[in-house]
Amino acid sequence: MKILPLLAFLGTMFVSTGASANALYLNQPLSSFNATVGTSAFEDYWTFNLGGVNNISGQINNQNYTLSVPSGSFVIQDIQNLSLKLYSTMLGSSTFNPLNYRSVSGDLNPAATAVTFNSLASGSYALKVTGIGDGLVGGRYSGSLAVAPVPESETWILLVIGIVLLGLQLRRKNISQNPMFISA
């Protein structure tokens, strides 16, 4: 019965590898955002905080709307040159410039409308969405952000220790039950 506590410990380690104290705060409901823009160039920032090391991926989509009539069609909402970039944020020095933005390098899959980063450190970040509203009433976009916590090294170390202890316990049990080692 000595193996039961060890199995409980090992089970706890497996369950805790997916748990982490990370938080994502986005201006809109978590992990999704959308906006309507006017008929000119625009620059929107969607800020969020990471509480630990995370892998993130985000994307945006143009929500264009065209109205077809017998005499032709009219583009009601559309965005030209839509792009998405990731910036780290820091508090600015004045009330007119509350945040300073610094571009983050290391995008694993560079594309105009998507970002992908592995092992992004904890801190404050912003997704910068730019483009030109080109429809009769401007344009509309929607986006999403997926965050996956990276397990901390302490978690992996505890998991390996648990497996080694389990192996030692099983080996000890096998040796004590082997009739060759029983002395008369």
Buried (B, 14 or more C-beta within 10 A) or exposed (E): EEEEEBEEBBEEBEEEBEEBEBBBEBEEEEBEBBBEBEBEEBEBBBBBBBBBBBBBBBBBBBBBBEEEEEEEEEBBBBBEEBBBBBBBBEEEEEEEEEEEBEEBEEBEEEEEBBBBBEEBEBEBBBBBBBBBBBBEBBBBBBBBBEBEBBBBEEBEEBBEEBEEEBEEBEEEEEEEEEEEEEEE
